Each structure stands twice: as C-alpha cells, then as structure tokens.
C-alpha cells in the first residue's frame, strides 16, 4: 500500500497510476484522482461519475448520501 492509500484508507486498483489531482471535473485528464468535496452550491460527489468518464482513474468523495455502482469511486 502506498502512502496516499494509507492517508485515504483505501486500496487502489492494481497498477493504478496517478499524475494529477483535482476537485473540479472540468480539469480532469488522464490518470487523475478526483476529489468530490462539499462545495457552496453542490457536493462534488455529484461529479464523480463524470470525472471517471473523463479519464479520472479514481474518484474519492465524503458524501454519505452518494451511492454508485461505478468502480473506482470510493467513500
């Protein structure tokens, strides 16, 4: 387990490569880790699936109400 996995308390899928981190789905690119955080008007978890479709390898959120079957989205 790498240091980021320890901090987030999750296990990344095997051979995960991360090169960028963002909390804006508009900035997602290949090998991004997306953080769906609470915002002023919306919770970023709302954009987790979009982030995965746009190239994020992993999406992490802290919204207990958000449920998805999409792989690589972690709470």
N, CA, C and O atoms as a Maestro MAE file, in Angstrom:
{
 s_m_m2io_version
 :::
 2.0.0
}

f_m_ct {
 s_m_title
 :::
 protein
 m_atom[300] {
  # First column is atom index #
  i_m_mmod_type
  r_m_x_coord
  r_m_y_coord
  r_m_z_coord
  i_m_residue_number
  s_m_chain_name
  s_m_pdb_residue_name
  s_m_pdb_atom_name
  i_m_atomic_number
  :::
  1 25 0.853 -1.180 0.000 1 A "UNK " " N  " 7
  2 3 0.000 0.000 0.000 1 A "UNK " " CA " 6
  3 2 0.893 1.236 0.000 1 A "UNK " " C  " 6
  4 15 1.829 1.325 0.795 1 A "UNK " " O  " 8
  5 25 0.612 2.180 -0.880 2 A "UNK " " N  " 7
  6 3 1.435 3.382 -0.907 2 A "UNK " " CA " 6
  7 2 0.943 4.414 0.109 2 A "UNK " " C  " 6
  8 15 -0.090 4.218 0.749 2 A "UNK " " O  " 8
  9 25 1.670 5.485 0.248 3 A "UNK " " N  " 7
  10 3 1.377 6.489 1.268 3 A "UNK " " CA " 6
  11 2 -0.005 7.129 1.086 3 A "UNK " " C  " 6
  12 15 -0.717 7.345 2.067 3 A "UNK " " O  " 8
  13 25 -0.385 7.431 -0.150 4 A "UNK " " N  " 7
  14 3 -1.695 8.032 -0.398 4 A "UNK " " CA " 6
  15 2 -2.821 7.070 -0.024 4 A "UNK " " C  " 6
  16 15 -3.840 7.494 0.521 4 A "UNK " " O  " 8
  17 25 -2.648 5.807 -0.306 5 A "UNK " " N  " 7
  18 3 -3.643 4.815 0.088 5 A "UNK " " CA " 6
  19 2 -3.790 4.771 1.608 5 A "UNK " " C  " 6
  20 15 -4.899 4.628 2.123 5 A "UNK " " O  " 8
  21 25 -2.693 4.891 2.310 6 A "UNK " " N  " 7
  22 3 -2.733 4.906 3.773 6 A "UNK " " CA " 6
  23 2 -3.483 6.137 4.279 6 A "UNK " " C  " 6
  24 15 -4.315 6.036 5.180 6 A "UNK " " O  " 8
  25 25 -3.187 7.290 3.700 7 A "UNK " " N  " 7
  26 3 -3.833 8.535 4.117 7 A "UNK " " CA " 6
  27 2 -5.338 8.470 3.885 7 A "UNK " " C  " 6
  28 15 -6.120 8.864 4.750 7 A "UNK " " O  " 8
  29 25 -5.743 7.973 2.717 8 A "UNK " " N  " 7
  30 3 -7.162 7.917 2.349 8 A "UNK " " CA " 6
  31 2 -7.869 6.682 2.902 8 A "UNK " " C  " 6
  32 15 -9.097 6.599 2.878 8 A "UNK " " O  " 8
  33 25 -7.094 5.731 3.397 9 A "UNK " " N  " 7
  34 3 -7.623 4.485 3.938 9 A "UNK " " CA " 6
  35 2 -8.437 3.698 2.900 9 A "UNK " " C  " 6
  36 15 -9.511 3.175 3.196 9 A "UNK " " O  " 8
  37 25 -7.891 3.628 1.671 10 A "UNK " " N  " 7
  38 3 -8.499 2.844 0.595 10 A "UNK " " CA " 6
  39 2 -7.395 2.095 -0.143 10 A "UNK " " C  " 6
  40 15 -6.226 2.474 -0.074 10 A "UNK " " O  " 8
  41 25 -7.769 1.042 -0.841 11 A "UNK " " N  " 7
  42 3 -6.832 0.306 -1.680 11 A "UNK " " CA " 6
  43 2 -7.137 0.606 -3.141 11 A "UNK " " C  " 6
  44 15 -8.227 0.308 -3.631 11 A "UNK " " O  " 8
  45 25 -6.179 1.190 -3.825 12 A "UNK " " N  " 7
  46 3 -6.358 1.493 -5.237 12 A "UNK " " CA " 6
  47 2 -6.354 0.200 -6.051 12 A "UNK " " C  " 6
  48 15 -5.746 -0.791 -5.647 12 A "UNK " " O  " 8
  49 25 -7.034 0.215 -7.195 13 A "UNK " " N  " 7
  50 3 -6.956 -0.946 -8.086 13 A "UNK " " CA " 6
  51 2 -5.496 -1.181 -8.488 13 A "UNK " " C  " 6
  52 15 -4.697 -0.247 -8.553 13 A "UNK " " O  " 8
  53 25 -5.171 -2.432 -8.751 14 A "UNK " " N  " 7
  54 3 -3.811 -2.799 -9.124 14 A "UNK " " CA " 6
  55 2 -3.321 -1.974 -10.319 14 A "UNK " " C  " 6
  56 15 -4.088 -1.695 -11.241 14 A "UNK " " O  " 8
  57 25 -2.074 -1.598 -10.300 15 A "UNK " " N  " 7
  58 3 -1.404 -0.854 -11.385 15 A "UNK " " CA " 6
  59 2 -1.983 0.544 -11.612 15 A "UNK " " C  " 6
  60 15 -1.894 1.078 -12.718 15 A "UNK " " O  " 8
  61 25 -2.570 1.136 -10.579 16 A "UNK " " N  " 7
  62 3 -3.089 2.499 -10.694 16 A "UNK " " CA " 6
  63 2 -1.935 3.477 -10.823 16 A "UNK " " C  " 6
  64 15 -0.976 3.424 -10.052 16 A "UNK " " O  " 8
  65 25 -2.032 4.371 -11.801 17 A "UNK " " N  " 7
  66 3 -1.027 5.417 -11.991 17 A "UNK " " CA " 6
  67 2 -1.728 6.769 -11.896 17 A "UNK " " C  " 6
  68 15 -2.693 7.037 -12.613 17 A "UNK " " O  " 8
  69 25 -1.233 7.602 -11.010 18 A "UNK " " N  " 7
  70 3 -1.796 8.933 -10.830 18 A "UNK " " CA " 6
  71 2 -0.765 9.975 -11.222 18 A "UNK " " C  " 6
  72 15 0.407 9.877 -10.858 18 A "UNK " " O  " 8
  73 25 -1.216 10.976 -11.971 19 A "UNK " " N  " 7
  74 3 -0.303 12.052 -12.360 19 A "UNK " " CA " 6
  75 2 -0.893 13.436 -12.093 19 A "UNK " " C  " 6
  76 15 -0.222 14.447 -12.302 19 A "UNK " " O  " 8
  77 25 -2.150 13.484 -11.631 20 A "UNK " " N  " 7
  78 3 -2.802 14.772 -11.435 20 A "UNK " " CA " 6
  79 2 -3.908 14.606 -10.406 20 A "UNK " " C  " 6
  80 15 -4.518 13.540 -10.320 20 A "UNK " " O  " 8
  81 25 -4.171 15.636 -9.632 21 A "UNK " " N  " 7
  82 3 -5.261 15.638 -8.659 21 A "UNK " " CA " 6
  83 2 -6.066 16.915 -8.810 21 A "UNK " " C  " 6
  84 15 -5.512 17.991 -9.036 21 A "UNK " " O  " 8
  85 25 -7.392 16.784 -8.682 22 A "UNK " " N  " 7
  86 3 -8.259 17.960 -8.794 22 A "UNK " " CA " 6
  87 2 -9.585 17.702 -8.083 22 A "UNK " " C  " 6
  88 15 -9.970 16.558 -7.841 22 A "UNK " " O  " 8
  89 25 -10.269 18.789 -7.759 23 A "UNK " " N  " 7
  90 3 -11.630 18.687 -7.244 23 A "UNK " " CA " 6
  91 2 -12.614 19.331 -8.220 23 A "UNK " " C  " 6
  92 15 -13.762 19.600 -7.864 23 A "UNK " " O  " 8
  93 25 -12.163 19.577 -9.446 24 A "UNK " " N  " 7
  94 3 -13.002 20.149 -10.495 24 A "UNK " " CA " 6
  95 2 -13.100 19.172 -11.657 24 A "UNK " " C  " 6
  96 15 -12.086 18.830 -12.266 24 A "UNK " " O  " 8
  97 25 -14.299 18.724 -11.970 25 A "UNK " " N  " 7
  98 3 -14.459 17.781 -13.078 25 A "UNK " " CA " 6
  99 2 -14.042 18.410 -14.403 25 A "UNK " " C  " 6
  100 15 -13.721 17.688 -15.347 25 A "UNK " " O  " 8
  101 25 -14.042 19.729 -14.493 26 A "UNK " " N  " 7
  102 3 -13.622 20.428 -15.713 26 A "UNK " " CA " 6
  103 2 -12.120 20.315 -15.949 26 A "UNK " " C  " 6
  104 15 -11.654 20.545 -17.065 26 A "UNK " " O  " 8
  105 25 -11.363 19.968 -14.924 27 A "UNK " " N  " 7
  106 3 -9.910 19.876 -15.038 27 A "UNK " " CA " 6
  107 2 -9.398 18.438 -15.107 27 A "UNK " " C  " 6
  108 15 -8.188 18.215 -15.151 27 A "UNK " " O  " 8
  109 25 -10.301 17.468 -15.118 28 A "UNK " " N  " 7
  110 3 -9.902 16.061 -15.156 28 A "UNK " " CA " 6
  111 2 -9.220 15.745 -16.471 28 A "UNK " " C  " 6
  112 15 -9.663 16.171 -17.537 28 A "UNK " " O  " 8
  113 25 -8.131 14.988 -16.381 29 A "UNK " " N  " 7
  114 3 -7.442 14.462 -17.548 29 A "UNK " " CA " 6
  115 2 -6.990 13.047 -17.213 29 A "UNK " " C  " 6
  116 15 -7.240 12.568 -16.107 29 A "UNK " " O  " 8
  117 25 -6.344 12.386 -18.125 30 A "UNK " " N  " 7
  118 3 -5.906 11.012 -17.933 30 A "UNK " " CA " 6
  119 2 -5.083 10.873 -16.648 30 A "UNK " " C  " 6
  120 15 -4.245 11.722 -16.342 30 A "UNK " " O  " 8
  121 25 -5.329 9.807 -15.913 31 A "UNK " " N  " 7
  122 3 -4.602 9.462 -14.680 31 A "UNK " " CA " 6
  123 2 -4.812 10.452 -13.537 31 A "UNK " " C  " 6
  124 15 -3.917 10.662 -12.719 31 A "UNK " " O  " 8
  125 25 -5.988 11.056 -13.483 32 A "UNK " " N  " 7
  126 3 -6.346 11.996 -12.418 32 A "UNK " " CA " 6
  127 2 -6.969 11.266 -11.241 32 A "UNK " " C  " 6
  128 15 -7.661 10.263 -11.417 32 A "UNK " " O  " 8
  129 25 -6.719 11.773 -10.042 33 A "UNK " " N  " 7
  130 3 -7.521 11.402 -8.882 33 A "UNK " " CA " 6
  131 2 -8.440 12.593 -8.633 33 A "UNK " " C  " 6
  132 15 -7.980 13.720 -8.449 33 A "UNK " " O  " 8
  133 25 -9.737 12.331 -8.630 34 A "UNK " " N  " 7
  134 3 -10.742 13.381 -8.455 34 A "UNK " " CA " 6
  135 2 -11.276 13.327 -7.027 34 A "UNK " " C  " 6
  136 15 -11.624 12.259 -6.523 34 A "UNK " " O  " 8
  137 25 -11.337 14.480 -6.386 35 A "UNK " " N  " 7
  138 3 -11.891 14.582 -5.039 35 A "UNK " " CA " 6
  139 2 -13.235 15.291 -5.099 35 A "UNK " " C  " 6
  140 15 -13.299 16.480 -5.414 35 A "UNK " " O  " 8
  141 25 -14.306 14.570 -4.799 36 A "UNK " " N  " 7
  142 3 -15.656 15.133 -4.781 36 A "UNK " " CA " 6
  143 2 -15.961 15.655 -3.386 36 A "UNK " " C  " 6
  144 15 -16.420 14.908 -2.522 36 A "UNK " " O  " 8
  145 25 -15.708 16.920 -3.176 37 A "UNK " " N  " 7
  146 3 -15.845 17.526 -1.851 37 A "UNK " " CA " 6
  147 2 -17.071 18.424 -1.780 37 A "UNK " " C  " 6
  148 15 -17.645 18.796 -2.804 37 A "UNK " " O  " 8
  149 25 -17.459 18.762 -0.571 38 A "UNK " " N  " 7
  150 3 -18.595 19.652 -0.360 38 A "UNK " " CA " 6
  151 2 -18.267 21.046 -0.880 38 A "UNK " " C  " 6
  152 15 -17.207 21.599 -0.586 38 A "UNK " " O  " 8
  153 25 -19.191 21.606 -1.659 39 A "UNK " " N  " 7
  154 3 -19.000 22.947 -2.206 39 A "UNK " " CA " 6
  155 2 -20.072 23.898 -1.711 39 A "UNK " " C  " 6
  156 15 -20.896 23.537 -0.870 39 A "UNK " " O  " 8
  157 25 -20.058 25.106 -2.232 40 A "UNK " " N  " 7
  158 3 -21.010 26.129 -1.826 40 A "UNK " " CA " 6
  159 2 -22.436 25.785 -2.258 40 A "UNK " " C  " 6
  160 15 -23.378 25.920 -1.477 40 A "UNK " " O  " 8
  161 25 -22.587 25.336 -3.515 41 A "UNK " " N  " 7
  162 3 -23.915 25.050 -4.051 41 A "UNK " " CA " 6
  163 2 -24.215 23.565 -4.239 41 A "UNK " " C  " 6
  164 15 -25.374 23.155 -4.171 41 A "UNK " " O  " 8
  165 25 -23.180 22.758 -4.474 42 A "UNK " " N  " 7
  166 3 -23.349 21.326 -4.728 42 A "UNK " " CA " 6
  167 2 -22.263 20.541 -4.022 42 A "UNK " " C  " 6
  168 15 -21.207 21.076 -3.682 42 A "UNK " " O  " 8
  169 25 -22.535 19.282 -3.812 43 A "UNK " " N  " 7
  170 3 -21.490 18.404 -3.306 43 A "UNK " " CA " 6
  171 2 -20.767 17.811 -4.515 43 A "UNK " " C  " 6
  172 15 -21.408 17.381 -5.474 43 A "UNK " " O  " 8
  173 25 -19.452 17.787 -4.469 44 A "UNK " " N  " 7
  174 3 -18.647 17.284 -5.577 44 A "UNK " " CA " 6
  175 2 -18.877 15.829 -5.907 44 A "UNK " " C  " 6
  176 15 -18.509 15.381 -6.993 44 A "UNK " " O  " 8
  177 25 -19.478 15.078 -4.998 45 A "UNK " " N  " 7
  178 3 -19.787 13.671 -5.290 45 A "UNK " " CA " 6
  179 2 -20.702 13.573 -6.510 45 A "UNK " " C  " 6
  180 15 -20.701 12.564 -7.216 45 A "UNK " " O  " 8
  181 25 -21.468 14.609 -6.746 46 A "UNK " " N  " 7
  182 3 -22.371 14.686 -7.895 46 A "UNK " " CA " 6
  183 2 -21.611 14.540 -9.221 46 A "UNK " " C  " 6
  184 15 -22.195 14.176 -10.242 46 A "UNK " " O  " 8
  185 25 -20.298 14.830 -9.194 47 A "UNK " " N  " 7
  186 3 -19.491 14.831 -10.412 47 A "UNK " " CA " 6
  187 2 -18.517 13.651 -10.501 47 A "UNK " " C  " 6
  188 15 -17.706 13.593 -11.426 47 A "UNK " " O  " 8
  189 25 -18.588 12.716 -9.556 48 A "UNK " " N  " 7
  190 3 -17.658 11.580 -9.549 48 A "UNK " " CA " 6
  191 2 -17.762 10.725 -10.809 48 A "UNK " " C  " 6
  192 15 -16.742 10.404 -11.419 48 A "UNK " " O  " 8
  193 25 -18.954 10.359 -11.199 49 A "UNK " " N  " 7
  194 3 -19.116 9.515 -12.389 49 A "UNK " " CA " 6
  195 2 -18.645 10.238 -13.640 49 A "UNK " " C  " 6
  196 15 -18.022 9.628 -14.509 49 A "UNK " " O  " 8
  197 25 -18.934 11.526 -13.743 50 A "UNK " " N  " 7
  198 3 -18.458 12.319 -14.880 50 A "UNK " " CA " 6
  199 2 -16.936 12.335 -14.907 50 A "UNK " " C  " 6
  200 15 -16.332 12.198 -15.971 50 A "UNK " " O  " 8
  201 25 -16.318 12.500 -13.753 51 A "UNK " " N  " 7
  202 3 -14.858 12.533 -13.674 51 A "UNK " " CA " 6
  203 2 -14.252 11.221 -14.173 51 A "UNK " " C  " 6
  204 15 -13.259 11.234 -14.901 51 A "UNK " " O  " 8
  205 25 -14.843 10.091 -13.784 52 A "UNK " " N  " 7
  206 3 -14.363 8.788 -14.250 52 A "UNK " " CA " 6
  207 2 -14.492 8.697 -15.776 52 A "UNK " " C  " 6
  208 15 -13.570 8.238 -16.451 52 A "UNK " " O  " 8
  209 25 -15.615 9.128 -16.307 53 A "UNK " " N  " 7
  210 3 -15.825 9.103 -17.763 53 A "UNK " " CA " 6
  211 2 -14.824 9.981 -18.498 53 A "UNK " " C  " 6
  212 15 -14.462 9.695 -19.639 53 A "UNK " " O  " 8
  213 25 -14.373 11.054 -17.843 54 A "UNK " " N  " 7
  214 3 -13.430 11.992 -18.466 54 A "UNK " " CA " 6
  215 2 -11.971 11.570 -18.332 54 A "UNK " " C  " 6
  216 15 -11.085 12.228 -18.876 54 A "UNK " " O  " 8
  217 25 -11.713 10.478 -17.611 55 A "UNK " " N  " 7
  218 3 -10.345 9.977 -17.526 55 A "UNK " " CA " 6
  219 2 -9.770 9.838 -16.136 55 A "UNK " " C  " 6
  220 15 -8.639 9.379 -15.976 55 A "UNK " " O  " 8
  221 25 -10.530 10.226 -15.128 56 A "UNK " " N  " 7
  222 3 -10.038 10.029 -13.761 56 A "UNK " " CA " 6
  223 2 -9.905 8.533 -13.497 56 A "UNK " " C  " 6
  224 15 -10.773 7.744 -13.872 56 A "UNK " " O  " 8
  225 25 -8.825 8.160 -12.856 57 A "UNK " " N  " 7
  226 3 -8.597 6.763 -12.517 57 A "UNK " " CA " 6
  227 2 -9.365 6.409 -11.247 57 A "UNK " " C  " 6
  228 15 -9.868 5.297 -11.091 57 A "UNK " " O  " 8
  229 25 -9.442 7.382 -10.348 58 A "UNK " " N  " 7
  230 3 -10.100 7.200 -9.058 58 A "UNK " " CA " 6
  231 2 -10.862 8.471 -8.714 58 A "UNK " " C  " 6
  232 15 -10.409 9.577 -9.010 58 A "UNK " " O  " 8
  233 25 -12.012 8.305 -8.091 59 A "UNK " " N  " 7
  234 3 -12.758 9.432 -7.533 59 A "UNK " " CA " 6
  235 2 -13.001 9.124 -6.058 59 A "UNK " " C  " 6
  236 15 -13.421 8.022 -5.703 59 A "UNK " " O  " 8
  237 25 -12.734 10.101 -5.214 60 A "UNK " " N  " 7
  238 3 -12.903 9.954 -3.772 60 A "UNK " " CA " 6
  239 2 -13.870 11.037 -3.316 60 A "UNK " " C  " 6
  240 15 -13.730 12.199 -3.697 60 A "UNK " " O  " 8
  241 25 -14.857 10.658 -2.494 61 A "UNK " " N  " 7
  242 3 -15.813 11.647 -2.001 61 A "UNK " " CA " 6
  243 2 -16.070 11.411 -0.518 61 A "UNK " " C  " 6
  244 15 -15.678 10.385 0.039 61 A "UNK " " O  " 8
  245 25 -16.732 12.370 0.110 62 A "UNK " " N  " 7
  246 3 -17.058 12.245 1.538 62 A "UNK " " CA " 6
  247 2 -18.539 12.487 1.791 62 A "UNK " " C  " 6
  248 15 -18.923 13.024 2.830 62 A "UNK " " O  " 8
  249 25 -19.369 12.084 0.827 63 A "UNK " " N  " 7
  250 3 -20.817 12.281 0.912 63 A "UNK " " CA " 6
  251 2 -21.504 10.958 1.267 63 A "UNK " " C  " 6
  252 15 -21.622 10.087 0.406 63 A "UNK " " O  " 8
  253 25 -21.959 10.788 2.512 64 A "UNK " " N  " 7
  254 3 -22.577 9.519 2.916 64 A "UNK " " CA " 6
  255 2 -23.883 9.220 2.178 64 A "UNK " " C  " 6
  256 15 -24.351 8.081 2.197 64 A "UNK " " O  " 8
  257 25 -24.475 10.219 1.532 65 A "UNK " " N  " 7
  258 3 -25.728 10.020 0.802 65 A "UNK " " CA " 6
  259 2 -25.505 9.554 -0.635 65 A "UNK " " C  " 6
  260 15 -26.435 9.081 -1.288 65 A "UNK " " O  " 8
  261 25 -24.266 9.688 -1.127 66 A "UNK " " N  " 7
  262 3 -23.977 9.334 -2.521 66 A "UNK " " CA " 6
  263 2 -23.701 7.841 -2.635 66 A "UNK " " C  " 6
  264 15 -22.827 7.311 -1.949 66 A "UNK " " O  " 8
  265 25 -24.448 7.166 -3.505 67 A "UNK " " N  " 7
  266 3 -24.287 5.732 -3.733 67 A "UNK " " CA " 6
  267 2 -24.134 5.508 -5.235 67 A "UNK " " C  " 6
  268 15 -24.870 6.078 -6.039 67 A "UNK " " O  " 8
  269 25 -23.170 4.673 -5.595 68 A "UNK " " N  " 7
  270 3 -22.957 4.347 -7.000 68 A "UNK " " CA " 6
  271 2 -22.435 2.932 -7.126 68 A "UNK " " C  " 6
  272 15 -21.863 2.388 -6.182 68 A "UNK " " O  " 8
  273 25 -22.627 2.345 -8.271 69 A "UNK " " N  " 7
  274 3 -22.087 1.020 -8.581 69 A "UNK " " CA " 6
  275 2 -20.821 1.139 -9.431 69 A "UNK " " C  " 6
  276 15 -20.222 0.125 -9.787 69 A "UNK " " O  " 8
  277 25 -20.411 2.354 -9.756 70 A "UNK " " N  " 7
  278 3 -19.242 2.581 -10.599 70 A "UNK " " CA " 6
  279 2 -17.980 2.201 -9.831 70 A "UNK " " C  " 6
  280 15 -17.771 2.627 -8.695 70 A "UNK " " O  " 8
  281 25 -17.153 1.395 -10.473 71 A "UNK " " N  " 7
  282 3 -15.880 1.012 -9.860 71 A "UNK " " CA " 6
  283 2 -14.993 2.239 -9.754 71 A "UNK " " C  " 6
  284 15 -15.147 3.202 -10.505 71 A "UNK " " O  " 8
  285 25 -14.087 2.191 -8.832 72 A "UNK " " N  " 7
  286 3 -13.070 3.232 -8.627 72 A "UNK " " CA " 6
  287 2 -13.621 4.519 -8.042 72 A "UNK " " C  " 6
  288 15 -12.958 5.555 -8.104 72 A "UNK " " O  " 8
  289 25 -14.818 4.476 -7.477 73 A "UNK " " N  " 7
  290 3 -15.339 5.598 -6.717 73 A "UNK " " CA " 6
  291 2 -15.402 5.156 -5.269 73 A "UNK " " C  " 6
  292 15 -16.075 4.183 -4.929 73 A "UNK " " O  " 8
  293 25 -14.692 5.882 -4.422 74 A "UNK " " N  " 7
  294 3 -14.527 5.490 -3.028 74 A "UNK " " CA " 6
  295 2 -15.111 6.538 -2.077 74 A "UNK " " C  " 6
  296 15 -15.077 7.738 -2.351 74 A "UNK " " O  " 8
  297 25 -15.637 6.062 -0.970 75 A "UNK " " N  " 7
  298 3 -16.155 6.926 0.100 75 A "UNK " " CA " 6
  299 2 -15.201 6.852 1.269 75 A "UNK " " C  " 6
  300 15 -15.427 7.497 2.292 75 A "UNK " " O  " 8
  :::
 }
 m_bond[299] {
  # First column is bond index #
  i_m_from
  i_m_to
  i_m_order
  :::
  1 1 2 1
  2 2 3 1
  3 3 4 2
  4 3 5 1
  5 5 6 1
  6 6 7 1
  7 7 8 2
  8 7 9 1
  9 9 10 1
  10 10 11 1
  11 11 12 2
  12 11 13 1
  13 13 14 1
  14 14 15 1
  15 15 16 2
  16 15 17 1
  17 17 18 1
  18 18 19 1
  19 19 20 2
  20 19 21 1
  21 21 22 1
  22 22 23 1
  23 23 24 2
  24 23 25 1
  25 25 26 1
  26 26 27 1
  27 27 28 2
  28 27 29 1
  29 29 30 1
  30 30 31 1
  31 31 32 2
  32 31 33 1
  33 33 34 1
  34 34 35 1
  35 35 36 2
  36 35 37 1
  37 37 38 1
  38 38 39 1
  39 39 40 2
  40 39 41 1
  41 41 42 1
  42 42 43 1
  43 43 44 2
  44 43 45 1
  45 45 46 1
  46 46 47 1
  47 47 48 2
  48 47 49 1
  49 49 50 1
  50 50 51 1
  51 51 52 2
  52 51 53 1
  53 53 54 1
  54 54 55 1
  55 55 56 2
  56 55 57 1
  57 57 58 1
  58 58 59 1
  59 59 60 2
  60 59 61 1
  61 61 62 1
  62 62 63 1
  63 63 64 2
  64 63 65 1
  65 65 66 1
  66 66 67 1
  67 67 68 2
  68 67 69 1
  69 69 70 1
  70 70 71 1
  71 71 72 2
  72 71 73 1
  73 73 74 1
  74 74 75 1
  75 75 76 2
  76 75 77 1
  77 77 78 1
  78 78 79 1
  79 79 80 2
  80 79 81 1
  81 81 82 1
  82 82 83 1
  83 83 84 2
  84 83 85 1
  85 85 86 1
  86 86 87 1
  87 87 88 2
  88 87 89 1
  89 89 90 1
  90 90 91 1
  91 91 92 2
  92 91 93 1
  93 93 94 1
  94 94 95 1
  95 95 96 2
  96 95 97 1
  97 97 98 1
  98 98 99 1
  99 99 100 2
  100 99 101 1
  101 101 102 1
  102 102 103 1
  103 103 104 2
  104 103 105 1
  105 105 106 1
  106 106 107 1
  107 107 108 2
  108 107 109 1
  109 109 110 1
  110 110 111 1
  111 111 112 2
  112 111 113 1
  113 113 114 1
  114 114 115 1
  115 115 116 2
  116 115 117 1
  117 117 118 1
  118 118 119 1
  119 119 120 2
  120 119 121 1
  121 121 122 1
  122 122 123 1
  123 123 124 2
  124 123 125 1
  125 125 126 1
  126 126 127 1
  127 127 128 2
  128 127 129 1
  129 129 130 1
  130 130 131 1
  131 131 132 2
  132 131 133 1
  133 133 134 1
  134 134 135 1
  135 135 136 2
  136 135 137 1
  137 137 138 1
  138 138 139 1
  139 139 140 2
  140 139 141 1
  141 141 142 1
  142 142 143 1
  143 143 144 2
  144 143 145 1
  145 145 146 1
  146 146 147 1
  147 147 148 2
  148 147 149 1
  149 149 150 1
  150 150 151 1
  151 151 152 2
  152 151 153 1
  153 153 154 1
  154 154 155 1
  155 155 156 2
  156 155 157 1
  157 157 158 1
  158 158 159 1
  159 159 160 2
  160 159 161 1
  161 161 162 1
  162 162 163 1
  163 163 164 2
  164 163 165 1
  165 165 166 1
  166 166 167 1
  167 167 168 2
  168 167 169 1
  169 169 170 1
  170 170 171 1
  171 171 172 2
  172 171 173 1
  173 173 174 1
  174 174 175 1
  175 175 176 2
  176 175 177 1
  177 177 178 1
  178 178 179 1
  179 179 180 2
  180 179 181 1
  181 181 182 1
  182 182 183 1
  183 183 184 2
  184 183 185 1
  185 185 186 1
  186 186 187 1
  187 187 188 2
  188 187 189 1
  189 189 190 1
  190 190 191 1
  191 191 192 2
  192 191 193 1
  193 193 194 1
  194 194 195 1
  195 195 196 2
  196 195 197 1
  197 197 198 1
  198 198 199 1
  199 199 200 2
  200 199 201 1
  201 201 202 1
  202 202 203 1
  203 203 204 2
  204 203 205 1
  205 205 206 1
  206 206 207 1
  207 207 208 2
  208 207 209 1
  209 209 210 1
  210 210 211 1
  211 211 212 2
  212 211 213 1
  213 213 214 1
  214 214 215 1
  215 215 216 2
  216 215 217 1
  217 217 218 1
  218 218 219 1
  219 219 220 2
  220 219 221 1
  221 221 222 1
  222 222 223 1
  223 223 224 2
  224 223 225 1
  225 225 226 1
  226 226 227 1
  227 227 228 2
  228 227 229 1
  229 229 230 1
  230 230 231 1
  231 231 232 2
  232 231 233 1
  233 233 234 1
  234 234 235 1
  235 235 236 2
  236 235 237 1
  237 237 238 1
  238 238 239 1
  239 239 240 2
  240 239 241 1
  241 241 242 1
  242 242 243 1
  243 243 244 2
  244 243 245 1
  245 245 246 1
  246 246 247 1
  247 247 248 2
  248 247 249 1
  249 249 250 1
  250 250 251 1
  251 251 252 2
  252 251 253 1
  253 253 254 1
  254 254 255 1
  255 255 256 2
  256 255 257 1
  257 257 258 1
  258 258 259 1
  259 259 260 2
  260 259 261 1
  261 261 262 1
  262 262 263 1
  263 263 264 2
  264 263 265 1
  265 265 266 1
  266 266 267 1
  267 267 268 2
  268 267 269 1
  269 269 270 1
  270 270 271 1
  271 271 272 2
  272 271 273 1
  273 273 274 1
  274 274 275 1
  275 275 276 2
  276 275 277 1
  277 277 278 1
  278 278 279 1
  279 279 280 2
  280 279 281 1
  281 281 282 1
  282 282 283 1
  283 283 284 2
  284 283 285 1
  285 285 286 1
  286 286 287 1
  287 287 288 2
  288 287 289 1
  289 289 290 1
  290 290 291 1
  291 291 292 2
  292 291 293 1
  293 293 294 1
  294 294 295 1
  295 295 296 2
  296 295 297 1
  297 297 298 1
  298 298 299 1
  299 299 300 2
  :::
 }
}
